[in-house]
Amino acid sequence: MIDLKPVDIKGHTFLCVSVELPKTNLLVVTNDKGYIMCGALDVSLLNEKLKDRKVIAGRAVGVKTIEQLLEAPLESVTYEAESLGIHRGMIGKEALLKMV
């Protein structure tokens, strides 16, 4: 099942995407600039092989819900995210606010 819903963070709207897969969930919160995602995100791939795309993204591990993703510290971030002041350990919703 796929669930899409908006979430408001300090007056900014983001889209939450949850995909139920066998034995796991795929979780993403995004806007038109970047996104945060569950542990399925391969930050190394984005930073190395897809560097020219300049993807703004962060990864949180051990999360099972969108709410947890918004509150979790990011385990890793892309180089482009770092250029916006997003860093490891930053809470998901704080990182999203740097993407507006």
Accessible surface in RSA format (square Angstrom, percent):
REM  Atomic radii and reference values for relative SASA: ProtOr
REM  Chains: A
REM  Algorithm: Lee & Richards
REM  Probe-radius: 1.40
REM  Slices: 20
REM RES _ NUM      All-atoms   Total-Side   Main-Chain    Non-polar    All polar
REM                ABS   REL    ABS   REL    ABS   REL    ABS   REL    ABS   REL
RES MET A   1   158.41  82.0 114.11  75.5  44.30 105.5  91.90  78.1  66.52  88.1
RES ILE A   2   116.34  66.2  89.68  66.8  26.67  64.3  89.68  64.6  26.67  72.4
RES ASP A   3    60.42  42.3  57.91  57.6   2.52   5.9  14.00  32.9  46.43  46.3
RES LEU A   4   109.65  61.1  83.09  59.4  26.56  66.8  83.29  58.5  26.36  70.9
RES LYS A   5    82.83  40.4  81.56  50.0   1.27   3.0  47.41  42.7  35.42  37.7
RES PRO A   6    97.53  71.1  82.45  75.2  15.08  54.8  82.61  68.2  14.92  92.7
RES VAL A   7    37.06  24.4  31.98  29.0   5.08  12.2  37.06  32.2   0.00   0.0
RES ASP A   8    94.40  66.1  69.43  69.1  24.98  59.1  35.71  84.1  58.69  58.5
RES ILE A   9    12.25   7.0   9.55   7.1   2.70   6.5  12.25   8.8   0.00   0.0
RES LYS A  10   172.74  84.3 136.90  84.0  35.84  85.3  97.78  88.0  74.96  79.8
RES GLY A  11    64.59  79.7   0.00   N/A  64.59  79.7  31.81  87.3  32.79  73.4
RES HIS A  12    73.46  40.1  70.03  48.7   3.42   8.8  38.53  39.7  34.92  40.6
RES THR A  13    94.53  67.2  71.81  72.8  22.72  54.1  44.99  60.4  49.53  74.9
RES PHE A  14     1.74   0.9   0.15   0.1   1.58   4.1   1.74   1.1   0.00   0.0
RES LEU A  15    75.39  42.0  73.22  52.4   2.16   5.4  73.77  51.8   1.62   4.4
RES CYS A  16     1.26   1.0   0.79   0.9   0.48   1.1   0.83   2.1   0.43   0.5
RES VAL A  17    30.89  20.3  30.87  27.9   0.03   0.1  30.87  26.8   0.03   0.1
RES SER A  18    23.18  19.6  22.64  30.2   0.54   1.3  15.25  32.5   7.93  11.1
RES VAL A  19    26.80  17.6  26.80  24.3   0.00   0.0  26.80  23.3   0.00   0.0
RES GLU A  20   102.22  58.7  89.52  67.7  12.70  30.2  23.62  45.7  78.59  64.2
RES LEU A  21    82.33  45.8  69.75  49.9  12.58  31.6  72.58  51.0   9.74  26.2
RES PRO A  22   120.25  87.6  97.52  88.9  22.73  82.6 109.42  90.3  10.83  67.3
RES LYS A  23   211.44 103.2 159.73  98.0  51.71 123.1 120.41 108.4  91.03  97.0
RES THR A  24    78.80  56.0  64.17  65.1  14.63  34.9  49.25  66.2  29.54  44.7
RES ASN A  25    59.71  41.2  49.19  47.5  10.52  25.3   3.99   9.6  55.72  53.9
RES LEU A  26    47.95  26.7  46.94  33.6   1.02   2.6  47.83  33.6   0.12   0.3
RES LEU A  27     3.71   2.1   3.71   2.7   0.00   0.0   3.71   2.6   0.00   0.0
RES VAL A  28    25.20  16.6  25.20  22.8   0.00   0.0  25.20  21.9   0.00   0.0
RES VAL A  29     0.00   0.0   0.00   0.0   0.00   0.0   0.00   0.0   0.00   0.0
RES THR A  30    32.37  23.0  32.20  32.6   0.16   0.4  22.77  30.6   9.59  14.5
RES ASN A  31    33.68  23.2  11.95  11.5  21.73  52.3  19.56  47.1  14.11  13.6
RES ASP A  32   152.45 106.8 104.51 104.0  47.94 113.4  53.58 126.1  98.87  98.6
RES LYS A  33    90.03  43.9  69.33  42.5  20.70  49.3  47.50  42.8  42.53  45.3
RES GLY A  34     6.72   8.3   0.00   N/A   6.72   8.3   5.88  16.1   0.85   1.9
RES TYR A  35    51.38  24.0  51.38  29.2   0.00   0.0  36.63  27.5  14.75  18.2
RES ILE A  36     0.00   0.0   0.00   0.0   0.00   0.0   0.00   0.0   0.00   0.0
RES MET A  37    27.22  14.1  27.22  18.0   0.00   0.0  20.95  17.8   6.27   8.3
RES CYS A  38     7.81   5.9   7.81   8.7   0.00   0.0   4.22  10.7   3.59   3.9
RES GLY A  39    25.94  32.0   0.00   N/A  25.94  32.0  13.65  37.5  12.29  27.5
RES ALA A  40    70.34  64.7  31.31  48.3  39.03  88.8  43.93  61.9  26.42  70.0
RES LEU A  41    14.91   8.3  10.42   7.5   4.49  11.3  11.96   8.4   2.96   8.0
RES ASP A  42    76.34  53.5  66.98  66.7   9.36  22.1  28.22  66.4  48.12  48.0
RES VAL A  43    13.20   8.7  10.54   9.5   2.66   6.4  10.54   9.2   2.66   7.2
RES SER A  44    65.44  55.3  61.19  81.7   4.25   9.8  23.99  51.1  41.45  58.1
RES LEU A  45    71.83  40.0  66.61  47.7   5.22  13.1  71.25  50.0   0.58   1.6
RES LEU A  46    20.18  11.2  15.78  11.3   4.40  11.1  15.87  11.1   4.31  11.6
RES ASN A  47    17.95  12.4  14.94  14.4   3.00   7.2   2.93   7.1  15.01  14.5
RES GLU A  48   121.94  70.0  98.10  74.2  23.84  56.8  37.69  72.9  84.25  68.8
RES LYS A  49   165.35  80.7 136.37  83.7  28.98  69.0  86.06  77.5  79.29  84.5
RES LEU A  50    39.69  22.1  39.57  28.3   0.13   0.3  39.57  27.8   0.13   0.3
RES LYS A  51   128.62  62.7 122.51  75.2   6.11  14.6  72.24  65.0  56.38  60.1
RES ASP A  52   121.51  85.1  91.12  90.7  30.38  71.8  49.77 117.1  71.73  71.5
RES ARG A  53   158.89  66.7 130.66  66.6  28.23  67.2  39.28  53.7 119.61  72.5
RES LYS A  54   135.24  66.0 122.54  75.2  12.70  30.2  67.25  60.5  67.99  72.4
RES VAL A  55    34.23  22.5  24.98  22.6   9.25  22.3  30.19  26.2   4.04  11.0
RES ILE A  56    19.90  11.3  17.62  13.1   2.27   5.5  17.62  12.7   2.27   6.2
RES ALA A  57     0.03   0.0   0.00   0.0   0.03   0.1   0.03   0.0   0.00   0.0
RES GLY A  58     0.00   0.0   0.00   N/A   0.00   0.0   0.00   0.0   0.00   0.0
RES ARG A  59    62.52  26.2  62.52  31.9   0.00   0.0   0.23   0.3  62.29  37.7
RES ALA A  60     0.00   0.0   0.00   0.0   0.00   0.0   0.00   0.0   0.00   0.0
RES VAL A  61    74.55  49.1  58.56  53.0  15.99  38.5  58.61  50.9  15.93  43.2
RES GLY A  62    75.87  93.6   0.00   N/A  75.87  93.6  42.26 116.0  33.61  75.3
RES VAL A  63    20.01  13.2   4.14   3.7  15.87  38.2   4.62   4.0  15.38  41.7
RES LYS A  64   152.59  74.4 146.12  89.7   6.47  15.4  90.65  81.6  61.94  66.0
RES THR A  65    56.52  40.2  53.30  54.0   3.22   7.7  53.87  72.4   2.65   4.0
RES ILE A  66     8.91   5.1   6.79   5.1   2.12   5.1   6.79   4.9   2.12   5.8
RES GLU A  67    98.43  56.5  96.15  72.7   2.27   5.4  64.26 124.3  34.16  27.9
RES GLN A  68    84.92  47.5  78.04  57.0   6.88  16.4  33.99  72.3  50.94  38.6
RES LEU A  69     0.00   0.0   0.00   0.0   0.00   0.0   0.00   0.0   0.00   0.0
RES LEU A  70    17.59   9.8  17.59  12.6   0.00   0.0  17.59  12.4   0.00   0.0
RES GLU A  71    94.25  54.1  83.36  63.1  10.89  25.9  44.89  86.8  49.36  40.3
RES ALA A  72    13.65  12.5   8.84  13.6   4.80  10.9  13.61  19.2   0.04   0.1
RES PRO A  73    78.88  57.5  73.78  67.3   5.10  18.5  73.78  60.9   5.10  31.7
RES LEU A  74     3.18   1.8   0.00   0.0   3.18   8.0   0.00   0.0   3.18   8.6
RES GLU A  75    62.11  35.7  54.83  41.5   7.28  17.3  27.20  52.6  34.91  28.5
RES SER A  76    21.89  18.5  21.56  28.8   0.33   0.8  21.11  45.0   0.78   1.1
RES VAL A  77     9.13   6.0   1.08   1.0   8.05  19.4   1.08   0.9   8.05  21.8
RES THR A  78     2.56   1.8   2.56   2.6   0.00   0.0   2.56   3.4   0.00   0.0
RES TYR A  79   114.94  53.7 109.52  62.3   5.42  14.1  69.44  52.2  45.50  56.1
RES GLU A  80    53.66  30.8  52.85  40.0   0.81   1.9   5.61  10.8  48.05  39.2
RES ALA A  81     0.00   0.0   0.00   0.0   0.00   0.0   0.00   0.0   0.00   0.0
RES GLU A  82    93.48  53.7  77.73  58.8  15.75  37.5  22.40  43.3  71.08  58.0
RES SER A  83    84.60  71.5  42.43  56.6  42.17  97.1  48.61 103.5  35.99  50.4
RES LEU A  84    55.91  31.1  38.26  27.4  17.65  44.4  43.85  30.8  12.06  32.4
RES GLY A  85    35.51  43.8   0.00   N/A  35.51  43.8  29.44  80.8   6.08  13.6
RES ILE A  86     1.18   0.7   0.03   0.0   1.15   2.8   0.03   0.0   1.15   3.1
RES HIS A  87    98.45  53.8  98.07  68.2   0.38   1.0  74.19  76.5  24.26  28.2
RES ARG A  88   168.33  70.7 153.63  78.3  14.70  35.0  53.25  72.8 115.08  69.7
RES GLY A  89    44.81  55.3   0.00   N/A  44.81  55.3  27.77  76.2  17.04  38.2
RES MET A  90    17.40   9.0  12.97   8.6   4.43  10.5  17.40  14.8   0.00   0.0
RES ILE A  91    48.51  27.6  48.37  36.0   0.14   0.3  48.37  34.8   0.14   0.4
RES GLY A  92     0.00   0.0   0.00   N/A   0.00   0.0   0.00   0.0   0.00   0.0
RES LYS A  93    76.06  37.1  76.06  46.7   0.00   0.0  35.85  32.3  40.21  42.8
RES GLU A  94    88.06  50.6  84.61  64.0   3.45   8.2  30.49  59.0  57.58  47.0
RES ALA A  95     0.00   0.0   0.00   0.0   0.00   0.0   0.00   0.0   0.00   0.0
RES LEU A  96     0.00   0.0   0.00   0.0   0.00   0.0   0.00   0.0   0.00   0.0
RES LEU A  97    43.61  24.3  34.05  24.4   9.56  24.0  34.44  24.2   9.18  24.7
RES LYS A  98    93.25  45.5  77.68  47.7  15.57  37.1  34.51  31.1  58.74  62.6
RES MET A  99     0.74   0.4   0.02   0.0   0.73   1.7   0.02   0.0   0.73   1.0
RES VAL A 100    82.72  54.4  32.69  29.6  50.03 120.5  60.45  52.5  22.27  60.4
END  Absolute sums over single chains surface
CHAIN  1 A     5907.1       4732.6       1174.5       3378.6       2528.4
END  Absolute sums over all chains
TOTAL          5907.1       4732.6       1174.5       3378.6       2528.4
